[in-house]
Amino acid sequence: MTARRTATIAAACIVLAAPTLAGGPTEAERAEFIAAVEAVGCEVTSPQLAAEVEEITGFDEDLLDEIVMKLEDEGLVQVDFEVGGLLLKTEACG
């Protein structure tokens, strides 16, 4: 492999890893979380549902918190203290 090819591959890896290097969740992690919440019925209103989402994604609590905050900023998640959890607001969730 030439030095130029190696440099090109390394640059591509840096670009692809940029969201992770910046400390935030990646688009893939965001999409996986959304799919998991949709799979449990679009609402996470109990410790059991939260555990299911955690098990489906395999994400730790810190990453899950980051994803929820990002989605809340985007208007896709509503943290609802009345129901004791969060509501996902995607097309699939109505």
C-alpha positions in Angstrom: 0.0 0.0 0.0 1.4 3.4 -0.9 1.9 6.2 1.6 -0.7 8.3 -0.2 -3.3 5.5 0.0 -2.6 5.0 3.7 -3.0 8.7 4.3 -6.3 8.8 2.3 -7.7 5.9 4.4 -6.6 7.5 7.6 -8.2 10.8 6.7 -11.5 9.0 5.8 -11.4 7.3 9.2 -10.9 10.6 11.0 -13.9 12.1 9.1 -16.1 9.1 9.9 -15.1 9.2 13.6 -15.5 12.9 14.0 -18.9 12.8 15.8 -17.4 10.3 18.3 -14.2 12.3 18.7 -16.3 15.3 19.5 -17.9 13.4 22.4 -21.4 13.2 21.1 -23.5 10.3 19.9 -23.0 9.2 16.3 -25.9 9.2 13.8 -25.8 5.4 13.9 -26.2 5.4 17.7 -29.0 7.9 17.5 -30.8 5.7 14.9 -30.3 2.6 17.0 -31.8 4.3 20.0 -34.8 5.5 18.0 -35.4 2.0 16.6 -35.1 0.5 20.2 -37.7 3.0 21.6 -40.0 2.4 18.7 -39.7 -1.4 19.3 -40.9 -1.0 22.9 -43.9 1.1 21.9 -42.5 4.7 21.6 -42.7 5.4 25.3 -40.2 4.6 28.0 -42.3 4.9 31.2 -41.0 2.2 33.5 -37.7 0.8 34.6 -38.5 -2.4 32.7 -38.9 -0.5 29.4 -35.7 1.5 30.1 -33.9 -1.8 30.7 -35.2 -3.2 27.4 -33.9 -0.1 25.5 -30.6 -0.5 27.2 -30.4 -4.2 26.4 -31.5 -3.7 22.8 -28.9 -1.0 22.2 -26.1 -2.2 24.5 -25.4 1.5 25.3 -24.4 2.6 28.8 -26.4 5.1 30.8 -24.1 8.0 29.9 -24.5 7.5 26.1 -28.3 7.0 26.5 -28.5 10.3 28.4 -26.5 12.1 25.7 -28.8 10.7 23.0 -31.9 11.7 24.9 -30.6 15.2 25.4 -29.7 15.5 21.7 -33.1 14.2 20.6 -34.9 16.5 23.1 -33.0 19.5 21.6 -34.2 18.3 18.1 -37.8 18.0 19.3 -37.9 14.2 18.8 -38.1 13.3 22.4 -40.3 14.7 25.1 -39.3 14.0 28.7 -42.6 13.8 30.5 -42.5 13.8 34.2 -46.2 13.1 34.5 -45.8 9.7 32.9 -42.4 9.3 34.5 -40.4 8.8 31.3 -40.0 9.9 27.7 -42.1 10.0 24.7 -40.6 9.5 21.2 -42.1 11.8 18.5 -41.1 10.2 15.2 -43.3 9.3 12.2 -43.5 5.7 13.4 -44.7 6.9 16.8 -47.5 9.1 15.4 
